[in-house]
Amino acid sequence: MKTRGYAALRAKEDLVPFEFDRREMRDTDVVIDIAYAGICHSDIHQAREEWGEALFPMVPGHEIVGTVLDVGSEVKRFKKGDRVGVGVFIDSCRTCSNCKKGLQQYCYEGMTGTYNGYERDKKTIAQGGYCNRFVIDQDYAISIPSSLDIKGIAPLLCAGITLYSPIRHWKVGASSRVAVMGLGGLGHMGVKFAAALGADVTVLSHSARKRGDALAMGARSFVDTSVEGWNKELKKKFDLVLNTVSAEVDLDPYLQLLNTDGTLVVIGLPGKPYAVNAGTLLDGRRSIAGSMIGGIPEIEEMMKFCAEHNIVSDVEVINADYINMAYERTVASDVKYRFVIDASTF
């Protein structure tokens, strides 16, 4: 299937227009006419080979939303015209205990990423969503509520579920006190979800200019972490701290915010391992945990939650020829709060 998009032909080079062939539709596949594709910071890391050796040419993009253009003969979950999405993975082994539980992101054999990897046949290079068409097995496509503004949906497939999953796993509710580290593409979704569940949310950010946005999104408090002694009055105040920061930070001041049995969840992926003060962990039976996106059932649950609470990502819509500038602005944290590409411009 002829497809138009943008690709990185080599590491650290600008993305350029690129035509390639998708696989032809199989009996259990859906063909998607892409409407919007989100730009995730991990797209930049992989296109620039900052996370290790990558496969080129690379069409990035794992935040994809569009409309079903065609379906295979055995497809039951979708029909032509349905709104549909694709997230960070397009397949998994389907047989391990995690896959059977709907935790495909933790597949023991490894999930099949949407791009920069091989499909399950181990020879076909998976290409992502910076393009006009996508083909995926129905079991790994996401049903999207028609009531949501389609422009803000794509980032929910990565940034959204990355926050929704730990918020649900640690049972955030009306009695919870939650701190969100960073107010970017990830963090702003954490604020919206936790606030919708009734939690008392505090945003921790070194960008004082984001205070107004944080409060408008549902946070009750904003703390400027660039101010000396910022955590003094916050120690032992929170049940959950969500670390959405990808930069290398000293975790100790944030661990001190946790109440007894509180948990700091690492969501951002820094370049180097964290150093941890064991004494801070021991003081109050505190924990550090990690969380990575979510499985298909949880993503669809999140979509229903978003429809009920009218939650989408805050986005800037761009044309395809702005992708390289959007990369630079994303690295500089100059975006409110996610770029999405209008796929009609590919």
Secondary structure by P-SEA (a helix, b strand, c coil): cbbbbbbcccccccccbbbbbcccccccbbbbcccbbbbcaaaaaaaaccccccccccccccbbbbcccccccccccccccccccccccccccccccccccccccccccccccccccccccccbbbbcccccccccccccbbbbbccccccccccccccccaaaaaaaaacccccbbbbbccccccaaaaaaaaaaaccbbbbbcccccaaaaaaaaccccccccccccccccccccccbbbccccccccaaaaaaaccccbbbbbcccccbbbbbcccccccccccccccccccaaaaaaaaaaaaaaccccbbbbbcccaaaaaaaaaaacccccbbbbccccc
